[in-house]
């Protein structure tokens, strides 16, 4: 499916967000990343596959955990 966007035949993967949430509270997509990655196959280091940044808004944060986040030792949420 991503061949039409990237022009590349690859095994395509999506992130395992549950595993990511074990180490990170959130993922933020900067404006620069949003502007420089459309239609680009992003190679993976663990295998020969790739992923594509799709479905994100610029300068958006995707929160992976619903519990309180600590900022400067003060809980927020």
SEFIZA-3560 file (N, C-alpha, C; in Angstrom, 3 decimals):
REM SEFIZA-3560
<numar><xx>0.809</xx><yy>-1.190</yy><zz>0.000</zz><atom>N</atom></numar>
<numar><xx>0.000</xx><yy>0.000</yy><zz>0.000</zz><atom>CA</atom></numar>
<numar><xx>0.859</xx><yy>1.263</yy><zz>0.000</zz><atom>C</atom></numar>
<numar><xx>1.991</xx><yy>1.253</yy><zz>0.703</zz><atom>N</atom></numar>
<numar><xx>2.813</xx><yy>2.454</yy><zz>0.769</zz><atom>CA</atom></numar>
<numar><xx>3.693</xx><yy>2.626</yy><zz>-0.462</zz><atom>C</atom></numar>
<numar><xx>3.674</xx><yy>1.656</yy><zz>-1.364</zz><atom>N</atom></numar>
<numar><xx>4.443</xx><yy>1.820</yy><zz>-2.599</zz><atom>CA</atom></numar>
<numar><xx>3.979</xx><yy>3.051</yy><zz>-3.364</zz><atom>C</atom></numar>
<numar><xx>2.664</xx><yy>3.273</yy><zz>-3.420</zz><atom>N</atom></numar>
<numar><xx>2.130</xx><yy>4.422</yy><zz>-4.155</zz><atom>CA</atom></numar>
<numar><xx>2.634</xx><yy>5.746</yy><zz>-3.593</zz><atom>C</atom></numar>
<numar><xx>2.908</xx><yy>5.783</yy><zz>-2.297</zz><atom>N</atom></numar>
<numar><xx>3.385</xx><yy>7.010</yy><zz>-1.660</zz><atom>CA</atom></numar>
<numar><xx>4.893</xx><yy>7.148</yy><zz>-1.741</zz><atom>C</atom></numar>
<numar><xx>5.607</xx><yy>6.038</yy><zz>-1.512</zz><atom>N</atom></numar>
<numar><xx>7.070</xx><yy>6.097</yy><zz>-1.415</zz><atom>CA</atom></numar>
<numar><xx>7.799</xx><yy>5.650</yy><zz>-2.670</zz><atom>C</atom></numar>
<numar><xx>7.138</xx><yy>4.852</yy><zz>-3.514</zz><atom>N</atom></numar>
<numar><xx>7.805</xx><yy>4.293</yy><zz>-4.676</zz><atom>CA</atom></numar>
<numar><xx>8.733</xx><yy>3.139</yy><zz>-4.333</zz><atom>C</atom></numar>
<numar><xx>8.619</xx><yy>2.624</yy><zz>-3.101</zz><atom>N</atom></numar>
<numar><xx>9.499</xx><yy>1.550</yy><zz>-2.655</zz><atom>CA</atom></numar>
<numar><xx>8.698</xx><yy>0.322</yy><zz>-2.252</zz><atom>C</atom></numar>
<numar><xx>9.216</xx><yy>-0.839</yy><zz>-2.648</zz><atom>N</atom></numar>
<numar><xx>8.648</xx><yy>-2.113</yy><zz>-2.182</zz><atom>CA</atom></numar>
<numar><xx>9.409</xx><yy>-2.520</yy><zz>-0.937</zz><atom>C</atom></numar>
<numar><xx>8.721</xx><yy>-2.608</yy><zz>0.173</zz><atom>N</atom></numar>
<numar><xx>9.344</xx><yy>-2.992</yy><zz>1.439</zz><atom>CA</atom></numar>
<numar><xx>8.325</xx><yy>-3.733</yy><zz>2.288</zz><atom>C</atom></numar>
<numar><xx>8.809</xx><yy>-4.350</yy><zz>3.364</zz><atom>N</atom></numar>
<numar><xx>7.918</xx><yy>-4.804</yy><zz>4.420</zz><atom>CA</atom></numar>
<numar><xx>7.651</xx><yy>-3.575</yy><zz>5.279</zz><atom>C</atom></numar>
<numar><xx>6.375</xx><yy>-3.253</yy><zz>5.481</zz><atom>N</atom></numar>
<numar><xx>6.004</xx><yy>-2.035</yy><zz>6.203</zz><atom>CA</atom></numar>
<numar><xx>5.558</xx><yy>-2.376</yy><zz>7.612</zz><atom>C</atom></numar>
<numar><xx>5.960</xx><yy>-1.544</yy><zz>8.558</zz><atom>N</atom></numar>
<numar><xx>5.652</xx><yy>-1.763</yy><zz>9.965</zz><atom>CA</atom></numar>
<numar><xx>5.076</xx><yy>-0.500</yy><zz>10.595</zz><atom>C</atom></numar>
<numar><xx>4.254</xx><yy>-0.699</yy><zz>11.626</zz><atom>N</atom></numar>
<numar><xx>3.799</xx><yy>0.421</yy><zz>12.444</zz><atom>CA</atom></numar>
<numar><xx>4.439</xx><yy>0.247</yy><zz>13.825</zz><atom>C</atom></numar>
<numar><xx>4.639</xx><yy>1.334</yy><zz>14.548</zz><atom>N</atom></numar>
<numar><xx>5.267</xx><yy>1.217</yy><zz>15.869</zz><atom>CA</atom></numar>
<numar><xx>4.413</xx><yy>0.385</yy><zz>16.827</zz><atom>C</atom></numar>
<numar><xx>5.074</xx><yy>-0.298</yy><zz>17.721</zz><atom>N</atom></numar>
<numar><xx>4.416</xx><yy>-1.020</yy><zz>18.806</zz><atom>CA</atom></numar>
<numar><xx>4.279</xx><yy>-0.027</yy><zz>19.955</zz><atom>C</atom></numar>
<numar><xx>3.179</xx><yy>0.721</yy><zz>19.941</zz><atom>N</atom></numar>
<numar><xx>2.995</xx><yy>1.815</yy><zz>20.897</zz><atom>CA</atom></numar>
<numar><xx>2.932</xx><yy>1.328</yy><zz>22.340</zz><atom>C</atom></numar>
<numar><xx>2.453</xx><yy>0.119</yy><zz>22.581</zz><atom>N</atom></numar>
<numar><xx>2.430</xx><yy>-0.423</yy><zz>23.945</zz><atom>CA</atom></numar>
<numar><xx>3.867</xx><yy>-0.573</yy><zz>24.455</zz><atom>C</atom></numar>
<numar><xx>4.747</xx><yy>-1.097</yy><zz>23.639</zz><atom>N</atom></numar>
<numar><xx>6.144</xx><yy>-1.231</yy><zz>24.041</zz><atom>CA</atom></numar>
<numar><xx>6.810</xx><yy>0.137</yy><zz>24.204</zz><atom>C</atom></numar>
<numar><xx>6.498</xx><yy>1.054</yy><zz>23.331</zz><atom>N</atom></numar>
<numar><xx>7.057</xx><yy>2.409</yy><zz>23.432</zz><atom>CA</atom></numar>
<numar><xx>6.636</xx><yy>3.058</yy><zz>24.747</zz><atom>C</atom></numar>
<numar><xx>5.388</xx><yy>2.823</yy><zz>25.154</zz><atom>N</atom></numar>
<numar><xx>4.875</xx><yy>3.455</yy><zz>26.374</zz><atom>CA</atom></numar>
<numar><xx>5.559</xx><yy>2.940</yy><zz>27.642</zz><atom>C</atom></numar>
<numar><xx>6.273</xx><yy>1.829</yy><zz>27.540</zz><atom>N</atom></numar>
<numar><xx>7.019</xx><yy>1.339</yy><zz>28.704</zz><atom>CA</atom></numar>
<numar><xx>8.182</xx><yy>2.269</yy><zz>29.046</zz><atom>C</atom></numar>
<numar><xx>8.684</xx><yy>2.985</yy><zz>28.049</zz><atom>N</atom></numar>
<numar><xx>9.834</xx><yy>3.875</yy><zz>28.256</zz><atom>CA</atom></numar>
<numar><xx>9.534</xx><yy>5.354</yy><zz>28.072</zz><atom>C</atom></numar>
<numar><xx>8.425</xx><yy>5.681</yy><zz>27.412</zz><atom>N</atom></numar>
<numar><xx>8.122</xx><yy>7.081</yy><zz>27.093</zz><atom>CA</atom></numar>
<numar><xx>6.686</xx><yy>7.419</yy><zz>27.457</zz><atom>C</atom></numar>
<numar><xx>6.483</xx><yy>8.647</yy><zz>27.906</zz><atom>N</atom></numar>
<numar><xx>5.134</xx><yy>9.123</yy><zz>28.223</zz><atom>CA</atom></numar>
<numar><xx>4.403</xx><yy>9.601</yy><zz>26.975</zz><atom>C</atom></numar>
<numar><xx>5.148</xx><yy>10.135</yy><zz>26.022</zz><atom>N</atom></numar>
<numar><xx>4.527</xx><yy>10.738</yy><zz>24.842</zz><atom>CA</atom></numar>
<numar><xx>5.507</xx><yy>10.748</yy><zz>23.679</zz><atom>C</atom></numar>
<numar><xx>4.965</xx><yy>10.953</yy><zz>22.488</zz><atom>N</atom></numar>
<numar><xx>5.768</xx><yy>11.143</yy><zz>21.283</zz><atom>CA</atom></numar>
<numar><xx>5.323</xx><yy>12.460</yy><zz>20.667</zz><atom>C</atom></numar>
<numar><xx>6.294</xx><yy>13.308</yy><zz>20.345</zz><atom>N</atom></numar>
<numar><xx>5.985</xx><yy>14.621</yy><zz>19.781</zz><atom>CA</atom></numar>
<numar><xx>6.534</xx><yy>14.701</yy><zz>18.365</zz><atom>C</atom></numar>
<numar><xx>5.721</xx><yy>15.164</yy><zz>17.445</zz><atom>N</atom></numar>
<numar><xx>6.148</xx><yy>15.366</yy><zz>16.068</zz><atom>CA</atom></numar>
<numar><xx>6.399</xx><yy>16.849</yy><zz>15.862</zz><atom>C</atom></numar>
<numar><xx>7.649</xx><yy>17.199</yy><zz>15.647</zz><atom>N</atom></numar>
<numar><xx>7.985</xx><yy>18.606</yy><zz>15.438</zz><atom>CA</atom></numar>
<numar><xx>7.487</xx><yy>19.075</yy><zz>14.070</zz><atom>C</atom></numar>
<numar><xx>7.414</xx><yy>20.363</yy><zz>13.922</zz><atom>N</atom></numar>
<numar><xx>7.017</xx><yy>20.934</yy><zz>12.628</zz><atom>CA</atom></numar>
<numar><xx>8.036</xx><yy>20.541</yy><zz>11.555</zz><atom>C</atom></numar>
<numar><xx>9.321</xx><yy>20.570</yy><zz>11.897</zz><atom>N</atom></numar>
<numar><xx>10.356</xx><yy>20.210</yy><zz>10.918</zz><atom>CA</atom></numar>
<numar><xx>10.200</xx><yy>18.754</yy><zz>10.476</zz><atom>C</atom></numar>
<numar><xx>9.946</xx><yy>17.851</yy><zz>11.404</zz><atom>N</atom></numar>
<numar><xx>9.748</xx><yy>16.445</yy><zz>11.039</zz><atom>CA</atom></numar>
<numar><xx>8.524</xx><yy>16.297</yy><zz>10.145</zz><atom>C</atom></numar>
<numar><xx>7.474</xx><yy>17.017</yy><zz>10.463</zz><atom>N</atom></numar>
<numar><xx>6.250</xx><yy>16.969</yy><zz>9.659</zz><atom>CA</atom></numar>
<numar><xx>6.517</xx><yy>17.443</yy><zz>8.228</zz><atom>C</atom></numar>
<numar><xx>7.322</xx><yy>18.471</yy><zz>8.078</zz><atom>N</atom></numar>
<numar><xx>7.583</xx><yy>19.043</yy><zz>6.758</zz><atom>CA</atom></numar>
<numar><xx>8.609</xx><yy>18.250</yy><zz>5.939</zz><atom>C</atom></numar>
<numar><xx>9.453</xx><yy>17.477</yy><zz>6.606</zz><atom>N</atom></numar>
<numar><xx>10.529</xx><yy>16.796</yy><zz>5.875</zz><atom>CA</atom></numar>
<numar><xx>10.303</xx><yy>15.304</yy><zz>5.649</zz><atom>C</atom></numar>
<numar><xx>9.228</xx><yy>14.724</yy><zz>6.188</zz><atom>N</atom></numar>
<numar><xx>9.058</xx><yy>13.275</yy><zz>6.063</zz><atom>CA</atom></numar>
<numar><xx>7.878</xx><yy>12.793</yy><zz>5.231</zz><atom>C</atom></numar>
<numar><xx>7.054</xx><yy>13.655</yy><zz>4.649</zz><atom>N</atom></numar>
<numar><xx>5.918</xx><yy>13.087</yy><zz>3.913</zz><atom>CA</atom></numar>
<numar><xx>6.375</xx><yy>12.255</yy><zz>2.711</zz><atom>C</atom></numar>
<numar><xx>5.810</xx><yy>11.054</yy><zz>2.618</zz><atom>N</atom></numar>
<numar><xx>6.112</xx><yy>10.182</yy><zz>1.494</zz><atom>CA</atom></numar>
<numar><xx>7.480</xx><yy>9.543</yy><zz>1.540</zz><atom>C</atom></numar>
<numar><xx>8.164</xx><yy>9.648</yy><zz>2.689</zz><atom>N</atom></numar>
<numar><xx>9.511</xx><yy>9.100</yy><zz>2.823</zz><atom>CA</atom></numar>
<numar><xx>9.446</xx><yy>7.772</yy><zz>3.570</zz><atom>C</atom></numar>
<numar><xx>10.082</xx><yy>6.750</yy><zz>3.012</zz><atom>N</atom></numar>
<numar><xx>10.213</xx><yy>5.472</yy><zz>3.708</zz><atom>CA</atom></numar>
<numar><xx>11.287</xx><yy>5.638</yy><zz>4.773</zz><atom>C</atom></numar>
<numar><xx>10.921</xx><yy>5.409</yy><zz>6.030</zz><atom>N</atom></numar>
<numar><xx>11.862</xx><yy>5.546</yy><zz>7.138</zz><atom>CA</atom></numar>
<numar><xx>12.384</xx><yy>4.148</yy><zz>7.465</zz><atom>C</atom></numar>
<numar><xx>13.658</xx><yy>3.879</yy><zz>7.171</zz><atom>N</atom></numar>
<numar><xx>14.197</xx><yy>2.529</yy><zz>7.392</zz><atom>CA</atom></numar>
<numar><xx>14.247</xx><yy>2.193</yy><zz>8.876</zz><atom>C</atom></numar>
<numar><xx>14.097</xx><yy>0.923</yy><zz>9.178</zz><atom>N</atom></numar>
<numar><xx>14.166</xx><yy>0.439</yy><zz>10.550</zz><atom>CA</atom></numar>
<numar><xx>15.538</xx><yy>-0.163</yy><zz>10.807</zz><atom>C</atom></numar>
<numar><xx>16.032</xx><yy>0.023</yy><zz>12.008</zz><atom>N</atom></numar>
<numar><xx>17.364</xx><yy>-0.500</yy><zz>12.331</zz><atom>CA</atom></numar>
<numar><xx>17.341</xx><yy>-1.985</yy><zz>12.666</zz><atom>C</atom></numar>
<numar><xx>16.186</xx><yy>-2.500</yy><zz>13.119</zz><atom>N</atom></numar>
<numar><xx>16.120</xx><yy>-3.891</yy><zz>13.565</zz><atom>CA</atom></numar>
<numar><xx>15.893</xx><yy>-4.892</yy><zz>12.439</zz><atom>C</atom></numar>
<numar><xx>15.461</xx><yy>-4.426</yy><zz>11.271</zz><atom>N</atom></numar>
<numar><xx>15.218</xx><yy>-5.337</yy><zz>10.149</zz><atom>CA</atom></numar>
<numar><xx>15.239</xx><yy>-4.562</yy><zz>8.847</zz><atom>C</atom></numar>
<numar><xx>14.927</xx><yy>-5.228</yy><zz>7.745</zz><atom>N</atom></numar>
<numar><xx>14.989</xx><yy>-4.587</yy><zz>6.435</zz><atom>CA</atom></numar>
<numar><xx>13.724</xx><yy>-3.813</yy><zz>6.091</zz><atom>C</atom></numar>
<numar><xx>12.784</xx><yy>-3.747</yy><zz>7.004</zz><atom>N</atom></numar>
<numar><xx>11.529</xx><yy>-3.055</yy><zz>6.744</zz><atom>CA</atom></numar>
<numar><xx>11.634</xx><yy>-1.552</yy><zz>6.934</zz><atom>C</atom></numar>
<numar><xx>10.484</xx><yy>-0.907</yy><zz>6.825</zz><atom>N</atom></numar>
<numar><xx>10.421</xx><yy>0.550</yy><zz>6.971</zz><atom>CA</atom></numar>
<numar><xx>9.059</xx><yy>0.938</yy><zz>7.523</zz><atom>C</atom></numar>
<numar><xx>8.930</xx><yy>2.192</yy><zz>7.847</zz><atom>N</atom></numar>
<numar><xx>7.656</xx><yy>2.752</yy><zz>8.272</zz><atom>CA</atom></numar>
<numar><xx>7.466</xx><yy>4.088</yy><zz>7.558</zz><atom>C</atom></numar>
<numar><xx>6.268</xx><yy>4.632</yy><zz>7.652</zz><atom>N</atom></numar>
<numar><xx>5.950</xx><yy>5.915</yy><zz>7.036</zz><atom>CA</atom></numar>
<numar><xx>5.234</xx><yy>6.765</yy><zz>8.080</zz><atom>C</atom></numar>
<numar><xx>5.611</xx><yy>8.009</yy><zz>8.155</zz><atom>N</atom></numar>
<numar><xx>4.927</xx><yy>8.924</yy><zz>9.057</zz><atom>CA</atom></numar>
<numar><xx>3.633</xx><yy>9.345</yy><zz>8.386</zz><atom>C</atom></numar>
<numar><xx>2.517</xx><yy>8.910</yy><zz>8.962</zz><atom>N</atom></numar>
<numar><xx>1.221</xx><yy>9.210</yy><zz>8.357</zz><atom>CA</atom></numar>
<numar><xx>0.174</xx><yy>9.397</yy><zz>9.447</zz><atom>C</atom></numar>
<numar><xx>-0.772</xx><yy>10.275</yy><zz>9.203</zz><atom>N</atom></numar>
<numar><xx>-1.876</xx><yy>10.462</yy><zz>10.124</zz><atom>CA</atom></numar>
<numar><xx>-1.586</xx><yy>11.375</yy><zz>11.298</zz><atom>C</atom></numar>
<numar><xx>-0.489</xx><yy>12.081</yy><zz>11.259</zz><atom>N</atom></numar>
<numar><xx>-0.122</xx><yy>12.998</yy><zz>12.337</zz><atom>CA</atom></numar>
<numar><xx>-0.360</xx><yy>14.442</yy><zz>11.912</zz><atom>C</atom></numar>
<numar><xx>-0.601</xx><yy>15.278</yy><zz>12.867</zz><atom>N</atom></numar>
<numar><xx>-0.692</xx><yy>16.717</yy><zz>12.635</zz><atom>CA</atom></numar>
<numar><xx>0.641</xx><yy>17.344</yy><zz>12.994</zz><atom>C</atom></numar>
<numar><xx>0.981</xx><yy>18.490</yy><zz>12.383</zz><atom>N</atom></numar>
<numar><xx>2.252</xx><yy>19.129</yy><zz>12.712</zz><atom>CA</atom></numar>
<numar><xx>2.262</xx><yy>19.639</yy><zz>14.145</zz><atom>C</atom></numar>
<numar><xx>3.422</xx><yy>19.529</yy><zz>14.781</zz><atom>N</atom></numar>
<numar><xx>3.644</xx><yy>20.009</yy><zz>16.140</zz><atom>CA</atom></numar>
<numar><xx>2.670</xx><yy>19.379</yy><zz>17.133</zz><atom>C</atom></numar>
<numar><xx>2.352</xx><yy>18.096</yy><zz>16.921</zz><atom>N</atom></numar>
<numar><xx>1.384</xx><yy>17.384</yy><zz>17.766</zz><atom>CA</atom></numar>
<numar><xx>2.101</xx><yy>16.428</yy><zz>18.717</zz><atom>C</atom></numar>
<numar><xx>1.485</xx><yy>16.198</yy><zz>19.865</zz><atom>N</atom></numar>
<numar><xx>1.986</xx><yy>15.249</yy><zz>20.845</zz><atom>CA</atom></numar>
<numar><xx>0.960</xx><yy>14.141</yy><zz>21.006</zz><atom>C</atom></numar>
<numar><xx>1.413</xx><yy>12.908</yy><zz>20.901</zz><atom>N</atom></numar>
<numar><xx>0.565</xx><yy>11.746</yy><zz>21.104</zz><atom>CA</atom></numar>
<numar><xx>0.923</xx><yy>11.171</yy><zz>22.465</zz><atom>C</atom></numar>
<numar><xx>-0.013</xx><yy>11.294</yy><zz>23.419</zz><atom>N</atom></numar>
<numar><xx>0.221</xx><yy>10.826</yy><zz>24.787</zz><atom>CA</atom></numar>
<numar><xx>-0.014</xx><yy>9.324</yy><zz>24.855</zz><atom>C</atom></numar>
<numar><xx>0.967</xx><yy>8.616</yy><zz>25.380</zz><atom>N</atom></numar>
<numar><xx>0.918</xx><yy>7.166</yy><zz>25.447</zz><atom>CA</atom></numar>
<numar><xx>0.398</xx><yy>6.647</yy><zz>26.778</zz><atom>C</atom></numar>
<numar><xx>0.456</xx><yy>7.468</yy><zz>27.798</zz><atom>N</atom></numar>
<numar><xx>0.015</xx><yy>7.061</yy><zz>29.131</zz><atom>CA</atom></numar>
<numar><xx>-1.086</xx><yy>8.002</yy><zz>29.605</zz><atom>C</atom></numar>
<numar><xx>-2.026</xx><yy>7.452</yy><zz>30.329</zz><atom>N</atom></numar>
<numar><xx>-3.127</xx><yy>8.274</yy><zz>30.822</zz><atom>CA</atom></numar>
<numar><xx>-2.936</xx><yy>8.708</yy><zz>32.265</zz><atom>C</atom></numar>
<numar><xx>-1.867</xx><yy>8.204</yy><zz>32.917</zz><atom>N</atom></numar>
<numar><xx>-1.633</xx><yy>8.594</yy><zz>34.299</zz><atom>CA</atom></numar>
<numar><xx>-1.005</xx><yy>9.985</yy><zz>34.374</zz><atom>C</atom></numar>
<numar><xx>-0.827</xx><yy>10.478</yy><zz>35.564</zz><atom>N</atom></numar>
<numar><xx>-0.249</xx><yy>11.808</yy><zz>35.734</zz><atom>CA</atom></numar>
<numar><xx>1.194</xx><yy>11.838</yy><zz>35.259</zz><atom>C</atom></numar>
<numar><xx>1.571</xx><yy>12.965</yy><zz>34.706</zz><atom>N</atom></numar>
<numar><xx>2.924</xx><yy>13.207</yy><zz>34.241</zz><atom>CA</atom></numar>
<numar><xx>3.585</xx><yy>14.135</yy><zz>35.258</zz><atom>C</atom></numar>
<numar><xx>4.860</xx><yy>13.898</yy><zz>35.575</zz><atom>N</atom></numar>
<numar><xx>5.570</xx><yy>14.755</yy><zz>36.511</zz><atom>CA</atom></numar>
<numar><xx>6.450</xx><yy>15.727</yy><zz>35.745</zz><atom>C</atom></numar>
<numar><xx>6.257</xx><yy>17.016</yy><zz>36.037</zz><atom>N</atom></numar>
<numar><xx>7.072</xx><yy>18.071</yy><zz>35.437</zz><atom>CA</atom></numar>
<numar><xx>7.707</xx><yy>18.835</yy><zz>36.585</zz><atom>C</atom></numar>
<numar><xx>9.043</xx><yy>18.862</yy><zz>36.628</zz><atom>N</atom></numar>
<numar><xx>9.752</xx><yy>19.526</yy><zz>37.723</zz><atom>CA</atom></numar>
<numar><xx>9.269</xx><yy>19.059</yy><zz>39.077</zz><atom>C</atom></numar>
<numar><xx>9.062</xx><yy>17.776</yy><zz>39.218</zz><atom>N</atom></numar>
<numar><xx>8.638</xx><yy>17.127</yy><zz>40.471</zz><atom>CA</atom></numar>
<numar><xx>7.217</xx><yy>17.472</yy><zz>40.907</zz><atom>C</atom></numar>
<numar><xx>6.442</xx><yy>18.166</yy><zz>40.082</zz><atom>N</atom></numar>
<numar><xx>5.052</xx><yy>18.480</yy><zz>40.400</zz><atom>CA</atom></numar>
<numar><xx>4.151</xx><yy>17.639</yy><zz>39.495</zz><atom>C</atom></numar>
<numar><xx>3.265</xx><yy>16.817</yy><zz>40.072</zz><atom>N</atom></numar>
<numar><xx>2.371</xx><yy>16.021</yy><zz>39.213</zz><atom>CA</atom></numar>
<numar><xx>1.384</xx><yy>16.915</yy><zz>38.485</zz><atom>C</atom></numar>
<numar><xx>1.163</xx><yy>16.615</yy><zz>37.243</zz><atom>N</atom></numar>
<numar><xx>0.164</xx><yy>17.324</yy><zz>36.436</zz><atom>CA</atom></numar>
<numar><xx>-0.718</xx><yy>16.289</yy><zz>35.781</zz><atom>C</atom></numar>
<numar><xx>-1.839</xx><yy>16.697</yy><zz>35.274</zz><atom>N</atom></numar>
<numar><xx>-2.644</xx><yy>15.721</yy><zz>34.577</zz><atom>CA</atom></numar>
<numar><xx>-4.019</xx><yy>16.006</yy><zz>34.558</zz><atom>C</atom></numar>
//
